[in-house]
């Protein structure tokens, strides 16, 4: 296909999304209505993979040893594009990160490329990626390890947010669990016989608070206590927490994480409690946005009437983390934000979850699908971009 036929191909892709719009929005709303947290996305994964299979994709479920992951493909061209679908929800607040929109837009883009793939010289992969919200050893990292991206030349997804940004700075992150083990005792009668695991956690949290004054503004340390004892008259024998350390890059993260871990070690030393750190060895990397693909996506989204307006604060402190960052380290990648009307709410707030199933969220599904399909067409038809991607980036 030559560049002169690109407008016709884009019109055909947009027509497919329009034809499938009712089904795509029903898919988004179905995922939204029954949120499933990480590794438990059985229904959501099935809904997404079934929609792709019905549209002509060959679908393999349970890839990379993950029951709720899948790999779907269509076409036989030399340029391989991967479109990522996420569908895990957040504990307690459902789809407050809008993964229902991500999944439905991925399906829409995938379906739009079915009738075009072979003549464009494309092989299209839609990859179902579970457990993005866990912050350590996520679904995409396991897909990478299993070789799902070995033949892929470009990867993309769209993510809903309260603003439209083509290349949001997504920073590196490491999530881990902290476990202190002490000795229970009667808190009034024999406190001297106890070892207070909750006190160990308190010492660690105070140490982290003091450490923050010595950290760069781009570093984040935050977490929650998940267990702090059984009753106020029992010295806690067990205390747990989940924490995340973030840095602007993976190198910055790795430089600060040992200092945070020493804060938890201080709690163990001060109280005599045992300490175990679980996880954190498979951090999320920062996202490297491919400039050429990002420019293509931006032009395509603007052609659909979307307007980009980036809050200044994003460039100074980043905007979250994702295992799509790990994908971007091995494959040219884009991860743009698509705006939905939230009434001032931001990601990971209950009000954002509600907004993800409104007409604004529905428009994000359809616009995101078309913009990704059009960007894939650009990658296939722009000679310089195609040559670069086929050459490995």
C-alpha positions in Angstrom: 0.0 0.0 0.0 1.3 3.5 -0.9 0.9 6.6 1.1 -1.7 7.9 -1.4 -4.1 5.2 -0.2 -3.8 6.1 3.5 -6.9 8.3 3.6 -9.0 5.5 2.1 -7.6 3.0 4.6 -8.3 5.4 7.5 -11.9 5.9 6.3 -12.4 2.1 6.2 -11.0 1.7 9.7 -13.2 4.5 11.1 -16.2 2.9 9.5 -15.5 -0.4 11.2 -15.4 1.3 14.6 -18.7 3.1 13.8 -20.3 -0.2 12.8 -19.0 -1.9 16.0 -19.7 1.1 18.3 -22.7 -0.4 20.1 -20.8 -3.6 20.8 -17.7 -1.8 21.9 -19.5 0.4 24.4 -21.5 -2.6 25.7 -18.1 -4.3 26.3 -16.8 -1.2 28.1 -19.9 -1.0 30.3 -19.9 -4.8 31.0 -16.3 -4.7 32.3 -17.1 -1.5 34.3 -20.2 -3.0 35.9 -18.4 -6.1 37.3 -14.8 -5.0 38.3 -12.2 -7.7 38.9 -8.9 -7.0 40.6 -5.5 -8.2 39.6 -5.2 -11.9 38.6 -8.9 -12.4 39.0 -10.1 -10.9 35.7 -11.7 -14.1 34.5 -14.9 -12.6 33.1 -13.3 -9.4 31.7 -10.6 -11.4 29.9 -13.2 -13.7 28.5 -15.3 -10.8 27.2 -12.4 -9.1 25.5 -11.0 -12.3 23.9 -14.4 -13.4 22.8 -15.1 -10.1 21.0 -11.8 -10.4 19.2 -12.4 -14.0 18.2 -15.8 -13.0 16.8 -14.1 -10.4 14.7 -11.7 -12.8 13.1 -8.7 -13.0 15.5 -7.0 -16.2 16.4 -7.0 -16.1 20.2 -4.8 -18.1 22.6 -5.8 -17.9 26.3 -3.7 -18.4 29.3 -0.5 -17.2 27.7 2.8 -16.7 29.7 1.4 -18.9 32.4 -1.3 -16.3 33.3 -4.9 -17.7 33.2 -6.4 -14.2 32.5 -3.9 -13.2 29.8 -4.4 -13.8 26.1 -2.8 -13.2 22.8 -4.9 -12.6 19.7 -3.5 -12.1 16.1 -4.7 -11.4 12.6 -2.9 -10.8 9.3 0.4 -12.0 8.0 2.4 -8.9 7.1 6.0 -8.2 8.1 5.3 -5.2 10.3 4.0 -6.4 13.7 1.9 -4.0 15.8 0.8 -4.9 19.4 -2.2 -3.2 20.9 -2.5 -3.7 24.7 -5.7 -4.3 26.6 -5.9 -3.9 30.3 -8.9 -4.8 32.4 -8.0 -5.2 36.1 -9.8 -2.9 38.6 -8.7 -1.4 41.8 -9.6 -2.9 45.2 -12.6 -1.2 46.7 -13.2 1.5 44.0 -13.6 -0.5 40.9 -12.5 1.0 37.5 -11.2 4.2 39.0 -8.4 4.0 36.4 -10.7 3.4 33.5 -9.3 0.0 32.4 -12.7 -0.8 30.9 -12.0 2.0 28.4 -8.6 0.7 27.7 -9.9 -2.8 27.0 -12.7 -1.7 24.7 -10.6 0.8 22.8 -8.0 -1.9 22.2 -10.7 -4.2 20.8 -12.0 -1.4 18.6 -8.6 -0.7 17.2 -8.0 -4.3 16.6 -11.3 -4.9 14.8 -10.7 -1.8 12.7 -7.5 -3.3 11.3 -8.9 -6.7 10.5 -9.9 -5.9 6.9 -6.8 -3.9 6.3 -4.0 -6.0 7.8 -2.8 -8.0 4.9 -3.0 -5.2 2.3 -1.1 -2.9 4.7 1.5 -5.5 5.3 0.6 -5.8 9.0 0.3 -8.5 11.6 -1.8 -7.2 14.4 -1.6 -8.5 17.9 -4.0 -7.6 20.6 -2.5 -8.7 23.9 -4.6 -9.1 27.1 -2.5 -7.9 29.9 -3.7 -8.6 33.5 -2.6 -7.2 36.8 -1.3 -3.8 35.8 -2.3 -2.2 39.1 0.0 -4.4 41.3 3.1 -2.4 40.6 5.6 -5.4 40.6 5.9 -8.3 38.1 2.9 -7.2 36.2 1.2 -8.9 33.3 3.2 -7.1 30.6 6.5 -8.0 32.3 5.5 -11.7 32.2 4.5 -11.3 28.5 7.9 -9.9 27.7 9.6 -12.7 29.5 7.6 -15.3 27.6 8.6 -13.7 24.3 5.3 -12.1 23.3 7.1 -9.0 22.0 10.0 -10.7 20.3 8.6 -10.1 16.8 6.7 -6.9 17.6 7.9 -3.6 16.0 5.6 -1.2 17.8 3.2 -1.2 20.7 0.4 1.1 21.9 -2.5 1.6 24.2 -4.6 4.6 25.3 -5.3 5.4 29.0 -8.1 7.6 30.3 -7.3 10.6 32.4 -8.6 14.0 33.3 -6.5 15.6 30.6 -5.3 14.8 27.0 -1.6 14.2 26.8 0.3 12.5 24.0 3.4 11.5 25.9 2.8 11.7 29.7 5.8 11.2 31.8 5.2 7.8 33.4 7.8 7.1 36.1 9.4 3.9 37.4 7.9 2.1 40.4 8.6 -0.8 42.8 5.8 -2.2 45.0 6.6 -4.6 47.8 5.1 -6.1 51.0 6.6 -5.6 54.4 6.1 -8.2 57.1 7.1 -7.8 60.7 6.9 -10.7 63.1 7.0 -10.1 66.9 5.7 -11.9 70.0 2.2 -11.5 71.4 1.7 -10.7 75.1 -0.9 -9.1 77.4 -0.4 -5.4 76.8 -1.0 -4.5 80.5 -0.1 -7.6 82.5 3.1 -8.7 80.8 4.2 -6.2 78.2 7.8 -7.0 78.8 7.2 -10.5 77.3 6.0 -9.0 74.0 7.8 -7.9 70.8 5.6 -5.3 69.2 5.5 -5.7 65.4 3.2 -2.7 65.0 5.8 -0.5 66.8 8.4 -1.8 64.3 6.1 -0.5 61.5 5.8 2.9 63.3 9.5 3.3 63.6 9.9 2.5 59.9 7.2 5.0 58.9 8.8 7.8 61.0 12.1 7.0 59.4 10.6 7.3 55.9 9.0 10.6 56.9 12.4 11.9 57.9 14.1 10.5 54.8 11.7 12.4 52.5 13.5 15.7 53.2 16.6 14.2 51.6 14.9 12.8 48.5 14.6 14.4 45.1 11.2 16.0 44.2 10.7 13.3 41.5 10.9 10.5 44.1 7.7 9.2 45.8 7.4 6.8 48.8 3.9 5.8 49.9 2.1 2.9 51.3 -0.6 1.5 53.6 -0.6 -0.7 56.7 -2.6 -3.8 55.8 -2.5 -5.4 59.3 -1.6 -3.7 62.6 -2.8 -6.1 65.3 -5.8 -7.9 66.6 -6.9 -6.0 69.7 -5.6 -3.1 71.8 -4.9 -5.3 74.8 -2.7 -7.7 72.8 0.8 -6.6 71.8 0.8 -7.2 68.0 2.8 -10.2 67.0 2.3 -9.5 63.3 2.2 -6.3 61.2 2.2 -5.9 57.4 2.2 -3.1 54.9 2.3 -2.6 51.2 4.6 0.2 49.9 5.6 1.7 46.6 8.8 3.6 45.8 8.9 5.6 42.6 11.6 7.4 40.7 11.7 9.4 37.5 13.8 6.6 35.9 14.6 3.0 36.8 18.1 4.2 37.7 16.8 6.8 40.1 14.4 4.3 41.6 17.2 1.8 42.2 19.3 4.4 43.9 16.7 5.3 46.5 15.0 2.0 47.1 17.9 0.6 49.4 17.5 3.7 51.6 13.8 3.1 52.0 14.4 -0.6 52.8 16.9 0.5 55.5 14.0 2.4 57.2 12.1 -0.9 57.5 15.3 -2.5 58.8 15.5 0.2 61.4 12.1 -0.8 62.7 13.2 -4.4 63.1 16.4 -3.4 64.9 14.7 -1.0 67.3 12.0 -3.5 68.4 13.7 -6.9 67.9 10.9 -7.9 65.4 11.7 -10.1 62.5 11.5 -8.6 59.1 10.6 -10.0 55.7 10.3 -8.0 52.4 8.3 -9.7 49.7 8.4 -8.6 46.1 9.8 -5.4 44.6 12.4 -7.2 42.5 10.5 -6.7 39.2 9.9 -2.9 39.2 8.0 -1.0 36.5 10.3 1.0 34.3 9.6 4.6 33.0 7.8 4.9 29.7 9.8 5.9 26.7 7.4 7.4 24.2 8.5 6.9 20.6 8.5 10.5 19.1 7.4 9.5 15.6 4.5 7.4 16.7 3.5 10.0 19.3 3.4 12.7 16.6 1.3 10.4 14.4 -1.1 9.7 17.2 -1.5 13.3 18.2 -2.3 14.4 14.6 -4.8 11.6 14.3 -6.5 12.4 17.7 -6.7 16.1 16.7 -8.3 15.1 13.4 -11.0 13.5 15.6 -11.6 16.8 17.4 -9.5 16.1 20.5 -7.5 18.9 22.1 -4.3 18.4 23.9 -3.6 20.4 27.1 -1.0 19.1 29.5 -0.9 20.3 33.1 2.5 21.7 33.9 2.8 19.6 37.1 3.1 16.4 35.0 6.5 17.5 33.7 7.8 18.2 37.2 6.5 15.1 39.1 5.3 12.5 36.6 1.9 10.9 36.4 1.9 7.4 37.7 3.6 4.2 36.7 2.8 1.3 34.4 4.3 -2.0 33.2 3.9 -0.5 29.7 7.1 1.2 30.7 8.8 -2.2 30.5 7.4 -2.7 27.1 8.8 0.6 26.0 12.3 -0.5 26.9 12.2 -3.2 24.3 9.7 -2.0 21.6 8.9 1.5 20.2 5.8 2.4 22.3 3.2 5.1 22.9 0.9 5.4 25.9 -1.1 8.6 25.4 -3.8 9.8 27.8 -7.3 10.3 26.4 -9.4 12.8 28.3 -12.8 12.0 29.9 -15.0 14.5 31.7 -14.5 13.8 35.4 -15.9 16.9 37.2 -12.5 17.6 38.7 -11.8 14.0 39.8 -8.5 12.3 39.0 -7.5 8.7 38.5 -7.9 6.4 41.5 -10.9 8.4 42.9 -14.4 6.9 43.1 -15.7 9.8 41.0 -13.3 8.9 38.2 -14.7 5.3 38.3 -18.2 6.7 37.8 -16.9 8.9 34.9 -15.5 5.9 33.1 -19.0 4.7 32.1 -20.4 8.1 31.0 -20.9 9.4 27.4 -17.5 11.1 27.8 -15.9 7.7 28.6 -17.8 6.2 25.7 -16.4 8.8 23.3 -12.9 8.0 24.7 -13.4 4.4 23.7 -14.3 5.2 20.1 -11.8 8.0 19.6 -9.0 6.0 21.2 -9.9 3.0 18.9 -9.8 5.1 15.8 -6.7 7.0 16.7 -4.8 3.8 17.4 -6.0 2.2 14.2 -5.0 5.3 12.2 -1.6 5.4 13.9 -1.1 1.8 12.9 -2.0 2.7 9.3 0.5 5.5 9.4 3.2 3.1 10.6 2.4 0.8 7.8 2.2 3.4 5.0 4.7 6.1 5.9 7.9 4.8 4.2 10.4 6.3 6.6 8.5 5.3 9.7 7.8 1.8 8.4 11.5 1.4 7.5 12.7 2.5 10.9 10.3 0.3 12.8 11.1 -2.8 10.7 14.8 -2.0 11.4 14.2 -2.3 15.1 13.3 1.3 16.1 
